[in-house]
Amino acid sequence: MKKSIVISVLGNDSPGLVKSLSKIIVAHDGEWIESRMASLAGKFAGILRIDLPASKVRDFQIALQNAEDLGLSVIFEESVPSQRTPVQNQFEIELIGQDQPGIVHKISSALAQMNANVDELHTEVVEASMSGESLFKADIKLHIASDVKSSEIRALLEELANELIVDIELLEADA
């Protein structure tokens, strides 16, 4: 019997880190299923889901926690298959505008008001080419109950765009 494990890792970025991580997974007959990883400010952060034989989960956890050469902080959680989920629509939001304090909080508050669930959030602050001002960019992938009309989502996002003085585009994601 296989177990699905979600692992969160954080540590100093270095060449070969993913290779070393995958080597430990393979050594315990694990299968790398999916992941999201990034290097930010010299740190490596990742979340991944692997499948392992149930009999090897504990040994795998010990091996990964004791892999001092990786220098990673590790958190493990067993993944439990979710119950049947209600029908949901997927959307993507692209936002760009002048950077300002609290912008992520205002965006996430608006999404929570719609009971949206954020699947992915990518943000960055970049320098505007002409003015040199700091621009905030966000790409948000989310899903929301199918009974929420896209016109309601658009109206709320237009209100937010006016408040923050940003451009927001709502795209229906391919399922």
Secondary structure, DSSP 8 states (H G I E B T S, - for coil): -EEEEEEEEEEE--TTHHHHHHHHHHHTT-EEEEEEEEEETTEEEEEEEEEEEGGGHHHHHHHHHT-TTT-EEEEEEE---------EEEEEEEEEEE--TTHHHHHHHHHHHTT-EEEEEEEEEEE-TTT--EEEEEEEEEEEETTS-HHHHHHHHHHHHHHHTEEEEEEE---
